[in-house]
C-alpha cells in the first residue's frame, strides 16, 4: 500500500479552496464517536480524577466521596464535556485546516509542512480556548461536590456565573487554558502526519498508523501539560468564595503549597487521565483520517 494511501489531504492546501467544510464535518463526526465511547464509559473515572486534582485525595477517598453522594449524582456534569468535545473536534480540525490553507499562500514555499500545520494548530488552540472556556468552567463547577447545595442545577450555575465579572465568572483561568490548548494543538498537528507516515512506512495499516499516531501525540502532549489542567480545575471549581478570586500566580502558588511542593502529588490521578486521553485521541485521529481518505478518494 503506497504512501498516498494514508495522505489525509496534505496536498489539498494547494488544490482546494481556502475553506473546506469537510474538515469541520469530519472533525465533528470523529469527536462525537470517540467522545461518546470514552466519556459515557469513563466519566465516573474522570470524576474520581477531578476530585483528586481538586482535593489531593487518594483514589479510595475520591471513590468514597462519589459513593456517599449516590448514583443519581454520578453523571452530574456529563453534558458539558460531551457537548464541548464534540464541538471542540469540529472547530479543532476545521479551523486548523482553514488557517493552514489561508497561510500557505503567505509563507515561503520551502517552509516544512509540519511546521505550517503546527503554527495553524497554535492559532486553533487560542480560538478553541476563547470559545470553550465558559463550558469548561461550568463543567468544573458542576463536578465540585461542595457546590451541590448552593448550585444544584446547571441553570443555577449559569445564573451564578453570569452575575460575576467575566474574569471571575465564565472566563476564570483563561490564560492557563490558552497556554494549554495552543501548545497542545500545535504539537498535535505538527506531529500527527509525520508520526503516522513513519508508522505506515514500517508496515502498519493506515487505520493502525493513525490510531497509534493519535495515542503517541496525546502522550507527548499530556505529560508536560497535565499540571496546567490541574491548575485550571482548581481555579475554576469554586464560585464566589474568596479563595476563588486569586490571580494566576496566587492560585499557582496555592496549588503548589497544597501539593506539598511535590511533583508526584501534582500528577496524582494523572495516569488515569492520560490513558483516557490517549485512547480518545487515538480513536479520533483514526476516524478523522479515514473520513478524509474516503472524501478525497
C-alpha positions in Angstrom: 0.0 0.0 0.0 1.6 3.3 -1.1 2.3 6.4 0.9 -0.6 8.2 -0.8 -3.0 5.7 0.8 -2.6 7.5 4.2 -2.4 11.0 2.8 -5.2 12.8 4.5 -5.1 16.0 2.5 -1.6 17.3 2.8 -1.7 18.4 -0.8 -5.2 19.8 -0.5 -3.8 23.1 0.6 -2.6 23.7 -2.9 -5.6 22.4 -4.8 -8.7 23.0 -2.7 -10.5 26.3 -1.7 -9.2 28.2 1.3 -12.0 26.7 3.4 -13.0 23.1 3.4 -16.2 22.2 5.3 -15.2 18.6 5.1 -12.7 19.2 7.8 -15.4 20.6 10.1 -17.7 17.7 9.4 -15.1 15.0 9.7 -13.7 16.5 12.9 -17.1 16.7 14.5 -18.0 13.2 13.5 -14.8 11.7 14.7 -15.0 13.6 18.0 -18.7 12.7 18.5 -18.0 8.9 18.1 -14.8 8.9 20.2 -16.3 11.2 22.9 -19.5 9.1 23.2 -17.5 5.9 23.5 -15.0 7.2 26.1 -17.0 9.7 28.1 -20.0 7.6 28.9 -17.8 4.6 29.8 -15.2 6.5 31.8 -17.0 9.6 33.2 -17.1 8.2 36.7 -13.4 7.6 36.4 -12.9 11.2 35.2 -14.8 12.4 38.3 -12.5 10.4 40.5 -9.5 12.1 38.9 -11.2 15.5 39.2 -11.7 15.0 42.9 -8.0 14.0 43.2 -7.0 17.2 41.3 -9.2 19.3 43.5 -8.8 17.9 46.9 -5.4 16.0 46.6 -7.1 12.8 47.8 -6.3 9.1 47.3 -8.3 7.1 44.8 -10.2 5.3 47.6 -11.1 8.6 49.2 -12.4 10.1 46.0 -14.4 6.9 45.3 -15.9 7.1 48.9 -16.9 10.7 48.2 -18.8 9.7 45.0 -20.3 6.7 46.7 -21.6 8.9 49.5 -23.2 11.3 47.0 -25.1 8.5 45.4 -25.7 7.1 41.9 -28.1 9.9 41.0 -25.2 12.4 41.1 -22.6 10.1 39.5 -23.2 11.6 36.0 -23.8 15.2 37.2 -21.8 17.4 34.8 -21.6 14.9 32.0 -23.5 17.1 29.5 -20.8 19.9 29.2 -17.9 17.6 28.3 -20.0 15.7 25.7 -21.0 19.0 24.1 -17.6 20.5 24.5 -15.6 17.7 23.0 -17.9 17.2 20.0 -17.9 20.9 19.2 -14.2 21.0 20.0 -13.3 18.4 17.4 -15.4 20.2 14.8 -13.6 23.5 15.4 -10.2 22.0 16.1 -9.8 20.2 12.8 -11.9 22.7 10.8 -10.2 25.9 11.9 -6.7 24.3 11.7 -7.3 23.3 8.2 -8.7 26.7 7.3 -5.8 28.5 8.9 -3.3 26.2 7.1 -4.9 26.8 3.7 -5.0 30.5 4.1 -1.5 30.9 5.5 0.1 28.6 2.9 -0.1 31.4 0.4 1.6 33.8 2.8 4.7 31.8 3.8 7.8 30.7 1.8 7.3 27.5 -0.1 10.3 25.9 1.4 8.8 26.1 4.9 8.3 22.5 6.1 4.6 21.5 6.0 4.6 20.1 9.6 5.8 23.5 10.8 3.0 25.2 9.0 0.5 22.7 10.4 1.9 23.3 13.9 1.6 27.1 13.6 -2.0 26.8 12.4 -2.6 24.4 15.3 -1.4 27.1 17.8 -3.8 29.6 16.3 -6.6 27.0 16.5 -5.8 26.4 20.2 -6.2 30.1 21.0 -9.6 30.2 19.3 -10.6 27.0 21.0 -9.8 28.4 24.4 -11.8 31.6 23.8 -14.9 29.5 22.7 -14.8 26.7 25.2 -13.5 28.2 28.4 -17.1 29.0 29.6 -18.2 25.4 29.1 -15.2 24.1 30.9 -15.9 26.5 33.7 -19.5 25.2 34.0 -18.3 21.6 33.9 -15.7 22.1 36.7 -18.3 23.9 38.9 -20.8 21.1 38.5 -18.2 18.4 39.3 -17.2 20.0 42.6 -19.3 18.3 45.2 -19.0 21.4 47.5 -21.3 23.2 45.1 -24.1 20.7 45.2 -26.3 22.5 47.8 -25.7 26.1 46.6 -25.8 25.3 42.9 -27.8 22.2 42.4 -28.6 22.5 38.7 -26.8 23.6 35.6 -29.1 26.5 35.2 -28.3 27.8 38.7 -24.6 27.6 37.8 -25.1 29.6 34.6 -27.1 32.3 36.5 -24.4 32.5 39.3 -21.5 32.8 36.8 -23.3 35.4 34.7 -23.5 37.6 37.8 -19.7 37.6 38.1 -17.2 39.7 36.0 -16.0 37.7 33.0 -12.6 37.2 34.5 -14.0 35.7 37.7 -17.1 34.0 36.1 -17.2 32.3 32.7 -13.6 33.2 31.8 -11.9 32.2 35.0 -8.4 30.6 34.3 -8.4 31.8 30.7 -4.6 32.3 30.5 -3.6 28.8 31.5 -6.3 27.3 29.2 -5.0 29.4 26.3 -1.4 28.2 27.0 -2.5 24.5 27.4 -4.7 24.5 24.2 -2.3 26.4 22.0 0.7 24.3 22.9 -1.3 21.1 22.7 -2.9 21.8 19.4 0.4 23.0 17.9 2.2 19.8 19.0 -0.6 17.6 17.8 -0.9 19.0 14.3 2.8 19.3 13.9 3.5 15.7 14.7 0.3 13.9 13.6 1.1 13.3 10.0 4.9 12.7 10.3 4.4 10.1 13.1 1.5 8.5 11.1 3.5 8.3 7.9 6.6 6.9 9.7 4.5 4.2 11.2 2.9 3.4 7.9 6.3 3.0 6.3 7.1 0.4 9.0 4.2 -1.7 7.7 1.2 -0.7 9.8 -2.2 -0.3 8.1 -3.5 3.3 7.5 -6.0 3.0 10.4 -3.5 1.5 12.8 -0.9 4.2 11.9 -3.5 7.0 12.5 -4.6 5.4 15.8 -1.1 5.0 17.1 -0.1 8.5 16.0 -3.1 9.9 17.9 -2.1 8.0 21.1 1.6 8.9 20.9 0.8 12.6 20.3 -1.6 12.6 23.2 1.0 11.1 25.5 3.6 13.7 24.4 1.1 16.5 25.0 -0.4 15.3 28.2 2.7 14.6 30.2 4.1 18.1 30.3 0.7 19.9 30.2 -1.1 17.9 32.8 -0.2 20.4 35.6 -1.9 23.2 33.7 -5.1 21.1 33.7 -4.8 20.6 37.5 -4.3 24.4 37.9 -7.4 25.1 35.7 -9.5 22.6 37.7 -8.6 24.2 41.0 -9.1 27.8 39.7 -12.5 27.0 38.1 -14.1 24.7 40.7 -15.2 27.5 43.1 -17.7 30.3 42.6 -17.8 33.4 44.7 -15.6 32.3 47.5 -12.6 34.3 48.5 -10.2 31.6 47.6 -11.7 31.6 44.0 -10.7 35.2 43.5 -6.9 34.9 43.4 -5.0 35.6 40.3 -3.0 33.1 38.3 0.3 33.5 40.3 -1.5 33.3 43.6 -3.5 30.2 42.5 -0.4 28.5 41.2 1.5 29.1 44.5 -1.5 27.9 46.5 -1.8 24.8 44.4 2.0 24.1 44.7 1.8 24.5 48.5 -1.3 22.3 48.7 0.6 19.6 46.9 3.4 19.9 49.5 5.8 21.1 46.7 5.8 17.6 45.3 5.7 16.8 41.6 4.4 13.4 42.3 1.4 14.8 44.2 0.9 17.4 41.4 0.5 14.5 39.0 -1.8 12.5 41.3 -4.6 11.0 39.1 -2.6 11.9 36.0 -2.1 8.3 34.8 -5.8 7.7 34.5 -6.5 11.0 32.7 -3.5 10.5 30.3 -4.6 6.9 29.5 -8.1 8.1 28.8 -6.8 10.9 26.6 -4.5 8.6 24.6 -7.4 6.2 23.8 -9.8 9.1 22.9 -7.3 10.8 20.6 -6.3 7.6 19.0 -9.9 6.9 18.1 -10.5 10.5 17.0 -7.4 10.6 14.8 -8.1 7.2 13.2 -11.8 8.1 12.3 -10.8 11.6 11.1 -8.1 10.3 8.8 -10.3 7.6 7.4 -13.1 10.1 6.6 -10.5 12.4 4.9 -9.2 9.5 2.8 -12.7 8.5 1.8 -13.7 12.0 0.8 -10.5 12.5 -1.3 -10.5 9.1 -2.8 
